[in-house]
Amino acid sequence: VWGGLLGGLAAICGHNWSLFLGFRGGKGVATAFGVLLAISPLVALILMVIWIVAVAVTRISSVGSLLAAGLAPVVAWLVGLGWPQILFALAAGTMVIWRHKANIKRLLAGTELRIGDRV
């Protein structure tokens, strides 16, 4: 169990801080979702619904990502996953939130772009 979960965390880290991109990369949302899909399709589905509803209501993608990331360990616990999977969800969610620092600053300042806004 731990080997697969650590491999999943390594995949998220590799996406977020790619060796080939000078230790820069994405925010890990899709990669974390893919790993969660392999660990627990039910948790992944619930978090996807949370993301969709949050984005539909706010029209801000980062709000959906932050909400799903923050709720990942809670949802994992509620569906009855074991502690290794709950800790994975906590670690993955923390990484996603950490990578969204700039988005959080823009959200607090009221300057985060909404879907459909022009740059």
Order of alpha helices (4+ residues) and beta strands (2+ residues): alpha-alpha-alpha-alpha-alpha-alpha
